[in-house]
Amino acid sequence: MDVRHLQLLRELGERGTLAAVAAATHRTPSAVSQQLRTAERELGVALVEPFSRGVRLTGAGQILAEGAGSVSAALAQVRARLDASLGEPRGAVTIGTLPSAGEALLPGLVRRLDGSAIQLQVDDFDLAEADFPTRANDVDVVIAHSLAGDVPRGAEGLVVTPLVREPIDVAMTSGHPLAGRDRLRPEDLVGSTWIGVPVGYPFDTILTAVENRTGQPLERRLRLRDNHLVEALVGSGVGLALLPRFTTRPRPGVVLRPLDGVRAVRSIVALSRPDRAARLAVRTVVEHLVHSGEDLEAG
């Protein structure tokens, strides 16, 4: 039984289509189909069957796909013991990160890995909370966030490591009527205009909670992803916004005020598939990310 065939079946089970598996594994769909046919010949069973306009795993294919995770984890643990016997973790570790969380955590991680045998490969992406777990199929570590708790929606089958809890503050111009208050409550925000985030992004849940608490709608004049662009627009008086405390750069004329009365804190977490998390190099990177988070909370 070829481990590569098991991994292919797992990819197909998680991604759903041959085209998605081909794109994720940098192969052509025909090459993926050929590998599936080879696996079926070697195992003597049908692994996929026609479904709608594509294919799906058969019962036998599903059994093998489910076993692929355990096999991959066992291999990773063997590799971890080998690395330990050589004296240090080594190899490439891929990270996909939310930009604002990466800005806060990656500098400390890079410093801690200086001189080690671990090579980082980093990509950044800004997604709705429910989309972060699926990216764990593509990289070793996903740095994600959640406003609902320490486990983002859909991440229940992943290894989840809390890194830091970061308050989300209300940003406004220093001349705004609310700037004179040390702390804000939902009732203070009634009638205000906002620079929000796309629907489904975690920060939007805070404004929704404010609306539910007060019974009054809040106007989202704009919906943007980039926090630094949002901060610039706040400074020009376009509206209020929610910004993370640790990664908002001081800007003349912009102040942050804590928000009480609703949950206004995000959990920044590291997500990994169990087989990837078993690697010593991946565990080392996550441990260093935890220490970077501790430095942030210590101020």
Number of C-alpha atoms within 10 A of each C-alpha: 8 9 12 13 18 24 19 22 27 23 21 24 18 14 16 15 16 22 18 15 22 20 11 13 13 10 12 14 16 12 12 19 14 12 15 19 15 13 21 16 12 11 12 9 12 16 23 20 12 10 9 6 6 12 15 19 21 15 13 12 22 19 15 19 23 15 15 22 18 13 15 19 18 16 17 19 18 15 17 21 15 14 17 14 10 10 9 15 23 19 15 14 20 18 25 24 26 18 20 22 22 23 14 16 26 20 12 18 21 16 11 15 15 10 8 11 13 18 15 15 12 15 14 15 15 16 18 16 20 16 17 25 23 17 21 23 17 15 20 26 28 28 31 32 33 22 23 16 16 20 23 23 14 13 20 11 11 19 19 23 18 20 27 24 21 21 18 24 22 22 27 27 23 16 12 15 9 16 18 11 10 10 15 17 14 19 14 14 20 16 11 12 16 23 21 23 23 15 11 13 19 20 24 18 18 19 24 15 16 24 17 13 14 14 11 15 14 17 15 18 12 15 14 11 15 12 19 14 11 25 27 13 18 22 20 13 16 18 23 24 24 28 21 21 17 17 18 18 12 10 11 9 14 20 20 22 20 18 23 12 12 16 16 22 22 21 20 26 27 28 33 28 24 20 20 26 23 21 25 23 25 24 19 18 25 23 15 21 27 20 18 23 24 15 13 18 13 7 6
